[in-house]
Amino acid sequence: MRILVAHNSYQQRAGEDAVVAAEMHQLVAHGDTVIPYRRYNDELRNITPLSALTRGVDTVWASGSSQDIARLASESKPDIAHSTIRFL
């Protein structure tokens, strides 16, 4: 099975990061193909007032992540997707 795993990693590694890593490891060990997509909260460091407005809009509508994931899904043809990223 081909599984797209989308996850947003935190600036400081947290439990959710560990769980996603363990899930991906188990899927591969089971013989599945994992197609990872990651975003990082580090992207929020050193933002300007103008980029803060853009980031604020992105928290409501993550158009960049949505487009990236749509493109990745189109290219990789996963059977299923597992996401911890919020996008509408």
PyMOL Python script that loads the backbone (N, CA, C, O; Angstrom):
from pymol import cmd

cmd.read_pdbstr("""\
ATOM      1  N   MET A   1       0.845  -1.174   0.000  1.00  0.00           N
ATOM      2  CA  MET A   1       0.000   0.000   0.000  1.00  0.00           C
ATOM      3  C   MET A   1       0.893   1.241   0.000  1.00  0.00           C
ATOM      4  O   MET A   1       1.944   1.250   0.641  1.00  0.00           O
ATOM      5  N   ARG A   2       0.483   2.271  -0.708  1.00  0.00           N
ATOM      6  CA  ARG A   2       1.203   3.548  -0.763  1.00  0.00           C
ATOM      7  C   ARG A   2       0.457   4.548   0.121  1.00  0.00           C
ATOM      8  O   ARG A   2      -0.721   4.833  -0.100  1.00  0.00           O
ATOM      9  N   ILE A   3       1.158   5.074   1.121  1.00  0.00           N
ATOM     10  CA  ILE A   3       0.523   5.940   2.105  1.00  0.00           C
ATOM     11  C   ILE A   3       1.231   7.286   2.143  1.00  0.00           C
ATOM     12  O   ILE A   3       2.428   7.359   2.421  1.00  0.00           O
ATOM     13  N   LEU A   4       0.491   8.346   1.863  1.00  0.00           N
ATOM     14  CA  LEU A   4       1.014   9.702   1.976  1.00  0.00           C
ATOM     15  C   LEU A   4       0.840  10.134   3.429  1.00  0.00           C
ATOM     16  O   LEU A   4      -0.276  10.141   3.949  1.00  0.00           O
ATOM     17  N   VAL A   5       1.937  10.493   4.078  1.00  0.00           N
ATOM     18  CA  VAL A   5       1.894  10.929   5.478  1.00  0.00           C
ATOM     19  C   VAL A   5       2.293  12.400   5.519  1.00  0.00           C
ATOM     20  O   VAL A   5       3.433  12.749   5.214  1.00  0.00           O
ATOM     21  N   ALA A   6       1.354  13.257   5.896  1.00  0.00           N
ATOM     22  CA  ALA A   6       1.591  14.703   5.971  1.00  0.00           C
ATOM     23  C   ALA A   6       1.642  15.104   7.441  1.00  0.00           C
ATOM     24  O   ALA A   6       0.733  14.809   8.217  1.00  0.00           O
ATOM     25  N   HIS A   7       2.740  15.792   7.807  1.00  0.00           N
ATOM     26  CA  HIS A   7       2.915  16.161   9.215  1.00  0.00           C
ATOM     27  C   HIS A   7       3.602  17.505   9.331  1.00  0.00           C
ATOM     28  O   HIS A   7       4.479  17.836   8.533  1.00  0.00           O
ATOM     29  N   ASN A   8       3.203  18.275  10.324  1.00  0.00           N
ATOM     30  CA  ASN A   8       3.838  19.542  10.668  1.00  0.00           C
ATOM     31  C   ASN A   8       4.687  19.317  11.909  1.00  0.00           C
ATOM     32  O   ASN A   8       4.155  19.052  12.987  1.00  0.00           O
ATOM     33  N   SER A   9       6.004  19.421  11.764  1.00  0.00           N
ATOM     34  CA  SER A   9       6.917  19.218  12.886  1.00  0.00           C
ATOM     35  C   SER A   9       7.029  20.492  13.706  1.00  0.00           C
ATOM     36  O   SER A   9       7.005  21.598  13.166  1.00  0.00           O
ATOM     37  N   TYR A  10       7.150  20.325  15.004  1.00  0.00           N
ATOM     38  CA  TYR A  10       7.226  21.453  15.922  1.00  0.00           C
ATOM     39  C   TYR A  10       8.659  21.961  16.062  1.00  0.00           C
ATOM     40  O   TYR A  10       9.606  21.247  15.730  1.00  0.00           O
ATOM     41  N   GLN A  11       8.822  23.184  16.550  1.00  0.00           N
ATOM     42  CA  GLN A  11      10.150  23.750  16.760  1.00  0.00           C
ATOM     43  C   GLN A  11      10.917  22.932  17.798  1.00  0.00           C
ATOM     44  O   GLN A  11      12.130  22.756  17.684  1.00  0.00           O
ATOM     45  N   GLN A  12      10.215  22.444  18.792  1.00  0.00           N
ATOM     46  CA  GLN A  12      10.811  21.534  19.763  1.00  0.00           C
ATOM     47  C   GLN A  12      10.088  20.205  19.621  1.00  0.00           C
ATOM     48  O   GLN A  12       8.863  20.132  19.715  1.00  0.00           O
ATOM     49  N   ARG A  13      10.874  19.149  19.392  1.00  0.00           N
ATOM     50  CA  ARG A  13      10.277  17.834  19.167  1.00  0.00           C
ATOM     51  C   ARG A  13       9.296  17.504  20.291  1.00  0.00           C
ATOM     52  O   ARG A  13       9.608  17.637  21.474  1.00  0.00           O
ATOM     53  N   ALA A  14       8.108  17.072  19.889  1.00  0.00           N
ATOM     54  CA  ALA A  14       7.050  16.780  20.844  1.00  0.00           C
ATOM     55  C   ALA A  14       6.527  15.365  20.628  1.00  0.00           C
ATOM     56  O   ALA A  14       6.991  14.651  19.739  1.00  0.00           O
ATOM     57  N   GLY A  15       5.568  14.970  21.440  1.00  0.00           N
ATOM     58  CA  GLY A  15       5.016  13.618  21.361  1.00  0.00           C
ATOM     59  C   GLY A  15       4.416  13.290  20.010  1.00  0.00           C
ATOM     60  O   GLY A  15       4.559  12.172  19.516  1.00  0.00           O
ATOM     61  N   GLU A  16       3.743  14.263  19.411  1.00  0.00           N
ATOM     62  CA  GLU A  16       3.132  14.031  18.102  1.00  0.00           C
ATOM     63  C   GLU A  16       4.190  13.708  17.050  1.00  0.00           C
ATOM     64  O   GLU A  16       3.980  12.844  16.199  1.00  0.00           O
ATOM     65  N   ASP A  17       5.329  14.405  17.108  1.00  0.00           N
ATOM     66  CA  ASP A  17       6.428  14.125  16.181  1.00  0.00           C
ATOM     67  C   ASP A  17       6.916  12.683  16.343  1.00  0.00           C
ATOM     68  O   ASP A  17       7.155  11.988  15.355  1.00  0.00           O
ATOM     69  N   ALA A  18       7.060  12.240  17.594  1.00  0.00           N
ATOM     70  CA  ALA A  18       7.525  10.881  17.868  1.00  0.00           C
ATOM     71  C   ALA A  18       6.518   9.843  17.380  1.00  0.00           C
ATOM     72  O   ALA A  18       6.906   8.804  16.844  1.00  0.00           O
ATOM     73  N   VAL A  19       5.240  10.118  17.563  1.00  0.00           N
ATOM     74  CA  VAL A  19       4.204   9.176  17.129  1.00  0.00           C
ATOM     75  C   VAL A  19       4.197   9.046  15.604  1.00  0.00           C
ATOM     76  O   VAL A  19       4.109   7.937  15.077  1.00  0.00           O
ATOM     77  N   VAL A  20       4.289  10.165  14.903  1.00  0.00           N
ATOM     78  CA  VAL A  20       4.294  10.117  13.437  1.00  0.00           C
ATOM     79  C   VAL A  20       5.513   9.356  12.936  1.00  0.00           C
ATOM     80  O   VAL A  20       5.402   8.550  12.012  1.00  0.00           O
ATOM     81  N   ALA A  21       6.680   9.602  13.537  1.00  0.00           N
ATOM     82  CA  ALA A  21       7.899   8.885  13.142  1.00  0.00           C
ATOM     83  C   ALA A  21       7.743   7.381  13.383  1.00  0.00           C
ATOM     84  O   ALA A  21       8.141   6.571  12.546  1.00  0.00           O
ATOM     85  N   ALA A  22       7.167   7.013  14.525  1.00  0.00           N
ATOM     86  CA  ALA A  22       6.951   5.599  14.842  1.00  0.00           C
ATOM     87  C   ALA A  22       5.950   4.967  13.874  1.00  0.00           C
ATOM     88  O   ALA A  22       6.139   3.832  13.437  1.00  0.00           O
ATOM     89  N   GLU A  23       4.894   5.696  13.544  1.00  0.00           N
ATOM     90  CA  GLU A  23       3.898   5.176  12.589  1.00  0.00           C
ATOM     91  C   GLU A  23       4.536   4.923  11.222  1.00  0.00           C
ATOM     92  O   GLU A  23       4.311   3.883  10.602  1.00  0.00           O
ATOM     93  N   MET A  24       5.341   5.899  10.759  1.00  0.00           N
ATOM     94  CA  MET A  24       5.984   5.724   9.456  1.00  0.00           C
ATOM     95  C   MET A  24       6.944   4.535   9.478  1.00  0.00           C
ATOM     96  O   MET A  24       7.013   3.771   8.515  1.00  0.00           O
ATOM     97  N   HIS A  25       7.680   4.382  10.569  1.00  0.00           N
ATOM     98  CA  HIS A  25       8.595   3.255  10.707  1.00  0.00           C
ATOM     99  C   HIS A  25       7.833   1.929  10.654  1.00  0.00           C
ATOM    100  O   HIS A  25       8.257   0.997   9.971  1.00  0.00           O
ATOM    101  N   GLN A  26       6.719   1.844  11.368  1.00  0.00           N
ATOM    102  CA  GLN A  26       5.922   0.616  11.375  1.00  0.00           C
ATOM    103  C   GLN A  26       5.319   0.315  10.003  1.00  0.00           C
ATOM    104  O   GLN A  26       5.265  -0.844   9.590  1.00  0.00           O
ATOM    105  N   LEU A  27       4.874   1.338   9.306  1.00  0.00           N
ATOM    106  CA  LEU A  27       4.315   1.134   7.973  1.00  0.00           C
ATOM    107  C   LEU A  27       5.360   0.558   7.021  1.00  0.00           C
ATOM    108  O   LEU A  27       5.082  -0.379   6.273  1.00  0.00           O
ATOM    109  N   VAL A  28       6.571   1.131   7.058  1.00  0.00           N
ATOM    110  CA  VAL A  28       7.656   0.632   6.208  1.00  0.00           C
ATOM    111  C   VAL A  28       8.023  -0.796   6.603  1.00  0.00           C
ATOM    112  O   VAL A  28       8.241  -1.642   5.735  1.00  0.00           O
ATOM    113  N   ALA A  29       8.094  -1.071   7.910  1.00  0.00           N
ATOM    114  CA  ALA A  29       8.411  -2.415   8.398  1.00  0.00           C
ATOM    115  C   ALA A  29       7.360  -3.426   7.942  1.00  0.00           C
ATOM    116  O   ALA A  29       7.661  -4.605   7.756  1.00  0.00           O
ATOM    117  N   HIS A  30       6.131  -2.956   7.766  1.00  0.00           N
ATOM    118  CA  HIS A  30       5.034  -3.817   7.323  1.00  0.00           C
ATOM    119  C   HIS A  30       5.079  -4.045   5.810  1.00  0.00           C
ATOM    120  O   HIS A  30       4.351  -4.888   5.287  1.00  0.00           O
ATOM    121  N   GLY A  31       5.922  -3.302   5.115  1.00  0.00           N
ATOM    122  CA  GLY A  31       6.052  -3.456   3.668  1.00  0.00           C
ATOM    123  C   GLY A  31       5.341  -2.388   2.862  1.00  0.00           C
ATOM    124  O   GLY A  31       5.300  -2.458   1.634  1.00  0.00           O
ATOM    125  N   ASP A  32       4.780  -1.400   3.543  1.00  0.00           N
ATOM    126  CA  ASP A  32       4.101  -0.318   2.846  1.00  0.00           C
ATOM    127  C   ASP A  32       5.120   0.716   2.364  1.00  0.00           C
ATOM    128  O   ASP A  32       6.238   0.789   2.873  1.00  0.00           O
ATOM    129  N   THR A  33       4.719   1.502   1.385  1.00  0.00           N
ATOM    130  CA  THR A  33       5.534   2.607   0.894  1.00  0.00           C
ATOM    131  C   THR A  33       5.008   3.889   1.512  1.00  0.00           C
ATOM    132  O   THR A  33       3.831   4.216   1.365  1.00  0.00           O
ATOM    133  N   VAL A  34       5.875   4.614   2.202  1.00  0.00           N
ATOM    134  CA  VAL A  34       5.494   5.873   2.837  1.00  0.00           C
ATOM    135  C   VAL A  34       5.977   7.027   1.966  1.00  0.00           C
ATOM    136  O   VAL A  34       7.146   7.088   1.585  1.00  0.00           O
ATOM    137  N   ILE A  35       5.064   7.932   1.660  1.00  0.00           N
ATOM    138  CA  ILE A  35       5.361   9.142   0.897  1.00  0.00           C
ATOM    139  C   ILE A  35       5.220  10.302   1.885  1.00  0.00           C
ATOM    140  O   ILE A  35       4.101  10.720   2.181  1.00  0.00           O
ATOM    141  N   PRO A  36       6.339  10.830   2.400  1.00  0.00           N
ATOM    142  CA  PRO A  36       6.261  11.857   3.434  1.00  0.00           C
ATOM    143  C   PRO A  36       6.078  13.265   2.864  1.00  0.00           C
ATOM    144  O   PRO A  36       6.623  13.604   1.814  1.00  0.00           O
ATOM    145  N   TYR A  37       5.307  14.064   3.574  1.00  0.00           N
ATOM    146  CA  TYR A  37       5.204  15.496   3.317  1.00  0.00           C
ATOM    147  C   TYR A  37       5.328  16.170   4.670  1.00  0.00           C
ATOM    148  O   TYR A  37       4.551  15.881   5.580  1.00  0.00           O
ATOM    149  N   ARG A  38       6.289  17.057   4.813  1.00  0.00           N
ATOM    150  CA  ARG A  38       6.502  17.720   6.098  1.00  0.00           C
ATOM    151  C   ARG A  38       6.544  19.221   5.944  1.00  0.00           C
ATOM    152  O   ARG A  38       7.074  19.756   4.970  1.00  0.00           O
ATOM    153  N   ARG A  39       5.979  19.881   6.918  1.00  0.00           N
ATOM    154  CA  ARG A  39       6.144  21.317   7.112  1.00  0.00           C
ATOM    155  C   ARG A  39       6.759  21.468   8.495  1.00  0.00           C
ATOM    156  O   ARG A  39       6.686  20.554   9.317  1.00  0.00           O
ATOM    157  N   TYR A  40       7.353  22.597   8.745  1.00  0.00           N
ATOM    158  CA  TYR A  40       8.056  22.823  10.001  1.00  0.00           C
ATOM    159  C   TYR A  40       7.623  24.151  10.610  1.00  0.00           C
ATOM    160  O   TYR A  40       7.546  25.163   9.913  1.00  0.00           O
ATOM    161  N   ASN A  41       7.342  24.146  11.901  1.00  0.00           N
ATOM    162  CA  ASN A  41       6.974  25.384  12.582  1.00  0.00           C
ATOM    163  C   ASN A  41       8.111  26.391  12.573  1.00  0.00           C
ATOM    164  O   ASN A  41       7.886  27.571  12.844  1.00  0.00           O
ATOM    165  N   ASP A  42       9.334  25.950  12.266  1.00  0.00           N
ATOM    166  CA  ASP A  42      10.466  26.874  12.151  1.00  0.00           C
ATOM    167  C   ASP A  42      10.208  27.929  11.089  1.00  0.00           C
ATOM    168  O   ASP A  42      10.822  28.996  11.108  1.00  0.00           O
ATOM    169  N   GLU A  43       9.304  27.637  10.163  1.00  0.00           N
ATOM    170  CA  GLU A  43       8.961  28.601   9.120  1.00  0.00           C
ATOM    171  C   GLU A  43       8.384  29.882   9.729  1.00  0.00           C
ATOM    172  O   GLU A  43       8.334  30.915   9.062  1.00  0.00           O
ATOM    173  N   LEU A  44       7.948  29.820  10.986  1.00  0.00           N
ATOM    174  CA  LEU A  44       7.325  30.970  11.640  1.00  0.00           C
ATOM    175  C   LEU A  44       8.330  31.874  12.347  1.00  0.00           C
ATOM    176  O   LEU A  44       7.955  32.923  12.872  1.00  0.00           O
ATOM    177  N   ARG A  45       9.584  31.483  12.366  1.00  0.00           N
ATOM    178  CA  ARG A  45      10.613  32.310  13.011  1.00  0.00           C
ATOM    179  C   ARG A  45      10.983  33.483  12.115  1.00  0.00           C
ATOM    180  O   ARG A  45      10.893  33.401  10.890  1.00  0.00           O
ATOM    181  N   ASN A  46      11.395  34.562  12.741  1.00  0.00           N
ATOM    182  CA  ASN A  46      11.895  35.742  12.024  1.00  0.00           C
ATOM    183  C   ASN A  46      10.925  36.272  10.977  1.00  0.00           C
ATOM    184  O   ASN A  46      11.316  36.551   9.844  1.00  0.00           O
ATOM    185  N   ILE A  47       9.670  36.409  11.357  1.00  0.00           N
ATOM    186  CA  ILE A  47       8.696  36.935  10.402  1.00  0.00           C
ATOM    187  C   ILE A  47       8.564  38.445  10.554  1.00  0.00           C
ATOM    188  O   ILE A  47       8.733  38.986  11.647  1.00  0.00           O
ATOM    189  N   THR A  48       8.268  39.104   9.471  1.00  0.00           N
ATOM    190  CA  THR A  48       8.054  40.548   9.461  1.00  0.00           C
ATOM    191  C   THR A  48       6.571  40.824   9.700  1.00  0.00           C
ATOM    192  O   THR A  48       5.763  39.900   9.613  1.00  0.00           O
ATOM    193  N   PRO A  49       6.193  42.062   9.996  1.00  0.00           N
ATOM    194  CA  PRO A  49       4.762  42.355  10.175  1.00  0.00           C
ATOM    195  C   PRO A  49       3.925  41.962   8.957  1.00  0.00           C
ATOM    196  O   PRO A  49       2.815  41.452   9.115  1.00  0.00           O
ATOM    197  N   LEU A  50       4.437  42.190   7.751  1.00  0.00           N
ATOM    198  CA  LEU A  50       3.686  41.813   6.555  1.00  0.00           C
ATOM    199  C   LEU A  50       3.563  40.294   6.435  1.00  0.00           C
ATOM    200  O   LEU A  50       2.487  39.783   6.125  1.00  0.00           O
ATOM    201  N   SER A  51       4.652  39.576   6.676  1.00  0.00           N
ATOM    202  CA  SER A  51       4.571  38.126   6.583  1.00  0.00           C
ATOM    203  C   SER A  51       3.729  37.552   7.721  1.00  0.00           C
ATOM    204  O   SER A  51       3.165  36.466   7.582  1.00  0.00           O
ATOM    205  N   ALA A  52       3.637  38.272   8.853  1.00  0.00           N
ATOM    206  CA  ALA A  52       2.782  37.821   9.955  1.00  0.00           C
ATOM    207  C   ALA A  52       1.320  37.804   9.509  1.00  0.00           C
ATOM    208  O   ALA A  52       0.563  36.908   9.881  1.00  0.00           O
ATOM    209  N   LEU A  53       0.935  38.783   8.725  1.00  0.00           N
ATOM    210  CA  LEU A  53      -0.430  38.819   8.191  1.00  0.00           C
ATOM    211  C   LEU A  53      -0.663  37.621   7.274  1.00  0.00           C
ATOM    212  O   LEU A  53      -1.698  36.959   7.354  1.00  0.00           O
ATOM    213  N   THR A  54       0.302  37.351   6.410  1.00  0.00           N
ATOM    214  CA  THR A  54       0.197  36.202   5.508  1.00  0.00           C
ATOM    215  C   THR A  54       0.118  34.903   6.295  1.00  0.00           C
ATOM    216  O   THR A  54      -0.706  34.040   5.993  1.00  0.00           O
ATOM    217  N   ARG A  55       0.977  34.762   7.308  1.00  0.00           N
ATOM    218  CA  ARG A  55       0.955  33.547   8.135  1.00  0.00           C
ATOM    219  C   ARG A  55      -0.371  33.410   8.870  1.00  0.00           C
ATOM    220  O   ARG A  55      -0.879  32.302   9.043  1.00  0.00           O
ATOM    221  N   GLY A  56      -0.929  34.530   9.301  1.00  0.00           N
ATOM    222  CA  GLY A  56      -2.236  34.498   9.956  1.00  0.00           C
ATOM    223  C   GLY A  56      -3.311  33.954   9.043  1.00  0.00           C
ATOM    224  O   GLY A  56      -4.135  33.140   9.459  1.00  0.00           O
ATOM    225  N   VAL A  57      -3.307  34.399   7.803  1.00  0.00           N
ATOM    226  CA  VAL A  57      -4.259  33.882   6.810  1.00  0.00           C
ATOM    227  C   VAL A  57      -4.010  32.392   6.582  1.00  0.00           C
ATOM    228  O   VAL A  57      -4.956  31.615   6.452  1.00  0.00           O
ATOM    229  N   ASP A  58      -2.729  31.993   6.533  1.00  0.00           N
ATOM    230  CA  ASP A  58      -2.392  30.585   6.320  1.00  0.00           C
ATOM    231  C   ASP A  58      -2.890  29.683   7.443  1.00  0.00           C
ATOM    232  O   ASP A  58      -3.144  28.500   7.215  1.00  0.00           O
ATOM    233  N   THR A  59      -3.035  30.225   8.661  1.00  0.00           N
ATOM    234  CA  THR A  59      -3.542  29.382   9.745  1.00  0.00           C
ATOM    235  C   THR A  59      -5.015  29.048   9.547  1.00  0.00           C
ATOM    236  O   THR A  59      -5.507  28.048  10.070  1.00  0.00           O
ATOM    237  N   VAL A  60      -5.708  29.880   8.796  1.00  0.00           N
ATOM    238  CA  VAL A  60      -7.120  29.625   8.502  1.00  0.00           C
ATOM    239  C   VAL A  60      -7.253  28.821   7.210  1.00  0.00           C
ATOM    240  O   VAL A  60      -8.061  27.895   7.130  1.00  0.00           O
ATOM    241  N   TRP A  61      -6.466  29.173   6.209  1.00  0.00           N
ATOM    242  CA  TRP A  61      -6.536  28.488   4.921  1.00  0.00           C
ATOM    243  C   TRP A  61      -5.116  28.203   4.460  1.00  0.00           C
ATOM    244  O   TRP A  61      -4.441  29.100   3.954  1.00  0.00           O
ATOM    245  N   ALA A  62      -4.658  26.986   4.623  1.00  0.00           N
ATOM    246  CA  ALA A  62      -3.279  26.607   4.303  1.00  0.00           C
ATOM    247  C   ALA A  62      -3.158  26.284   2.816  1.00  0.00           C
ATOM    248  O   ALA A  62      -2.955  25.131   2.435  1.00  0.00           O
ATOM    249  N   SER A  63      -3.284  27.310   1.987  1.00  0.00           N
ATOM    250  CA  SER A  63      -3.296  27.087   0.544  1.00  0.00           C
ATOM    251  C   SER A  63      -1.978  26.505   0.044  1.00  0.00           C
ATOM    252  O   SER A  63      -1.983  25.687  -0.876  1.00  0.00           O
ATOM    253  N   GLY A  64      -0.847  26.910   0.628  1.00  0.00           N
ATOM    254  CA  GLY A  64       0.443  26.363   0.202  1.00  0.00           C
ATOM    255  C   GLY A  64       0.529  24.867   0.456  1.00  0.00           C
ATOM    256  O   GLY A  64       0.935  24.105  -0.422  1.00  0.00           O
ATOM    257  N   SER A  65       0.148  24.447   1.654  1.00  0.00           N
ATOM    258  CA  SER A  65       0.163  23.017   1.984  1.00  0.00           C
ATOM    259  C   SER A  65      -0.836  22.252   1.133  1.00  0.00           C
ATOM    260  O   SER A  65      -0.542  21.155   0.659  1.00  0.00           O
ATOM    261  N   SER A  66      -2.013  22.825   0.937  1.00  0.00           N
ATOM    262  CA  SER A  66      -3.035  22.163   0.121  1.00  0.00           C
ATOM    263  C   SER A  66      -2.534  21.928  -1.299  1.00  0.00           C
ATOM    264  O   SER A  66      -2.720  20.847  -1.858  1.00  0.00           O
ATOM    265  N   GLN A  67      -1.901  22.939  -1.879  1.00  0.00           N
ATOM    266  CA  GLN A  67      -1.373  22.807  -3.247  1.00  0.00           C
ATOM    267  C   GLN A  67      -0.220  21.816  -3.292  1.00  0.00           C
ATOM    268  O   GLN A  67      -0.146  20.994  -4.205  1.00  0.00           O
ATOM    269  N   ASP A  68       0.683  21.885  -2.313  1.00  0.00           N
ATOM    270  CA  ASP A  68       1.804  20.939  -2.271  1.00  0.00           C
ATOM    271  C   ASP A  68       1.319  19.503  -2.168  1.00  0.00           C
ATOM    272  O   ASP A  68       1.802  18.624  -2.882  1.00  0.00           O
ATOM    273  N   ILE A  69       0.368  19.271  -1.285  1.00  0.00           N
ATOM    274  CA  ILE A  69      -0.137  17.912  -1.079  1.00  0.00           C
ATOM    275  C   ILE A  69      -0.905  17.429  -2.304  1.00  0.00           C
ATOM    276  O   ILE A  69      -0.790  16.263  -2.684  1.00  0.00           O
ATOM    277  N   ALA A  70      -1.678  18.301  -2.920  1.00  0.00           N
ATOM    278  CA  ALA A  70      -2.403  17.911  -4.144  1.00  0.00           C
ATOM    279  C   ALA A  70      -1.420  17.508  -5.240  1.00  0.00           C
ATOM    280  O   ALA A  70      -1.630  16.515  -5.936  1.00  0.00           O
ATOM    281  N   ARG A  71      -0.341  18.286  -5.389  1.00  0.00           N
ATOM    282  CA  ARG A  71       0.673  17.975  -6.396  1.00  0.00           C
ATOM    283  C   ARG A  71       1.374  16.646  -6.065  1.00  0.00           C
ATOM    284  O   ARG A  71       1.562  15.806  -6.945  1.00  0.00           O
ATOM    285  N   LEU A  72       1.752  16.465  -4.807  1.00  0.00           N
ATOM    286  CA  LEU A  72       2.414  15.235  -4.385  1.00  0.00           C
ATOM    287  C   LEU A  72       1.506  14.025  -4.581  1.00  0.00           C
ATOM    288  O   LEU A  72       1.958  12.973  -5.032  1.00  0.00           O
ATOM    289  N   ALA A  73       0.238  14.173  -4.247  1.00  0.00           N
ATOM    290  CA  ALA A  73      -0.718  13.068  -4.430  1.00  0.00           C
ATOM    291  C   ALA A  73      -0.898  12.745  -5.907  1.00  0.00           C
ATOM    292  O   ALA A  73      -0.994  11.575  -6.280  1.00  0.00           O
ATOM    293  N   SER A  74      -0.943  13.761  -6.738  1.00  0.00           N
ATOM    294  CA  SER A  74      -1.092  13.552  -8.184  1.00  0.00           C
ATOM    295  C   SER A  74       0.114  12.810  -8.746  1.00  0.00           C
ATOM    296  O   SER A  74      -0.034  11.933  -9.598  1.00  0.00           O
ATOM    297  N   GLU A  75       1.303  13.158  -8.273  1.00  0.00           N
ATOM    298  CA  GLU A  75       2.534  12.538  -8.771  1.00  0.00           C
ATOM    299  C   GLU A  75       2.748  11.134  -8.219  1.00  0.00           C
ATOM    300  O   GLU A  75       3.177  10.242  -8.951  1.00  0.00           O
ATOM    301  N   SER A  76       2.453  10.927  -6.937  1.00  0.00           N
ATOM    302  CA  SER A  76       2.794   9.663  -6.280  1.00  0.00           C
ATOM    303  C   SER A  76       1.658   8.645  -6.234  1.00  0.00           C
ATOM    304  O   SER A  76       1.896   7.463  -5.982  1.00  0.00           O
ATOM    305  N   LYS A  77       0.434   9.091  -6.474  1.00  0.00           N
ATOM    306  CA  LYS A  77      -0.737   8.204  -6.510  1.00  0.00           C
ATOM    307  C   LYS A  77      -0.863   7.319  -5.261  1.00  0.00           C
ATOM    308  O   LYS A  77      -0.876   6.094  -5.379  1.00  0.00           O
ATOM    309  N   PRO A  78      -0.957   7.926  -4.063  1.00  0.00           N
ATOM    310  CA  PRO A  78      -1.094   7.111  -2.856  1.00  0.00           C
ATOM    311  C   PRO A  78      -2.467   6.434  -2.795  1.00  0.00           C
ATOM    312  O   PRO A  78      -3.438   6.906  -3.386  1.00  0.00           O
ATOM    313  N   ASP A  79      -2.518   5.328  -2.071  1.00  0.00           N
ATOM    314  CA  ASP A  79      -3.795   4.637  -1.844  1.00  0.00           C
ATOM    315  C   ASP A  79      -4.598   5.337  -0.753  1.00  0.00           C
ATOM    316  O   ASP A  79      -5.829   5.323  -0.762  1.00  0.00           O
ATOM    317  N   ILE A  80      -3.880   5.950   0.185  1.00  0.00           N
ATOM    318  CA  ILE A  80      -4.528   6.598   1.317  1.00  0.00           C
ATOM    319  C   ILE A  80      -3.590   7.692   1.850  1.00  0.00           C
ATOM    320  O   ILE A  80      -2.385   7.667   1.597  1.00  0.00           O
ATOM    321  N   ALA A  81      -4.154   8.639   2.580  1.00  0.00           N
ATOM    322  CA  ALA A  81      -3.347   9.705   3.185  1.00  0.00           C
ATOM    323  C   ALA A  81      -3.655   9.792   4.675  1.00  0.00           C
ATOM    324  O   ALA A  81      -4.794   9.624   5.110  1.00  0.00           O
ATOM    325  N   HIS A  82      -2.611  10.059   5.433  1.00  0.00           N
ATOM    326  CA  HIS A  82      -2.731  10.286   6.869  1.00  0.00           C
ATOM    327  C   HIS A  82      -2.134  11.652   7.131  1.00  0.00           C
ATOM    328  O   HIS A  82      -0.973  11.889   6.795  1.00  0.00           O
ATOM    329  N   SER A  83      -2.902  12.561   7.724  1.00  0.00           N
ATOM    330  CA  SER A  83      -2.434  13.931   7.881  1.00  0.00           C
ATOM    331  C   SER A  83      -2.594  14.430   9.303  1.00  0.00           C
ATOM    332  O   SER A  83      -3.619  14.201   9.946  1.00  0.00           O
ATOM    333  N   THR A  84      -1.554  15.123   9.791  1.00  0.00           N
ATOM    334  CA  THR A  84      -1.661  15.849  11.048  1.00  0.00           C
ATOM    335  C   THR A  84      -1.617  17.340  10.771  1.00  0.00           C
ATOM    336  O   THR A  84      -1.597  18.144  11.703  1.00  0.00           O
ATOM    337  N   ILE A  85      -1.602  17.721   9.487  1.00  0.00           N
ATOM    338  CA  ILE A  85      -1.600  19.124   9.091  1.00  0.00           C
ATOM    339  C   ILE A  85      -3.037  19.562   8.901  1.00  0.00           C
ATOM    340  O   ILE A  85      -3.835  18.856   8.285  1.00  0.00           O
ATOM    341  N   ARG A  86      -3.365  20.731   9.434  1.00  0.00           N
ATOM    342  CA  ARG A  86      -4.709  21.257   9.260  1.00  0.00           C
ATOM    343  C   ARG A  86      -4.766  22.051   7.967  1.00  0.00           C
ATOM    344  O   ARG A  86      -4.080  23.060   7.808  1.00  0.00           O
ATOM    345  N   PHE A  87      -5.575  21.589   7.072  1.00  0.00           N
ATOM    346  CA  PHE A  87      -5.825  22.342   5.850  1.00  0.00           C
ATOM    347  C   PHE A  87      -7.266  22.091   5.461  1.00  0.00           C
ATOM    348  O   PHE A  87      -7.794  21.003   5.691  1.00  0.00           O
ATOM    349  N   LEU A  88      -7.908  23.093   4.872  1.00  0.00           N
ATOM    350  CA  LEU A  88      -9.331  22.987   4.550  1.00  0.00           C
ATOM    351  C   LEU A  88      -9.539  22.623   3.111  1.00  0.00           C
ATOM    352  O   LEU A  88     -10.679  22.491   2.666  1.00  0.00           O
TER     353      LEU A  88
END
""", "prot")
cmd.dss("prot")
cmd.show_as("cartoon", "prot")
cmd.util.cbc("prot")
cmd.orient("prot")
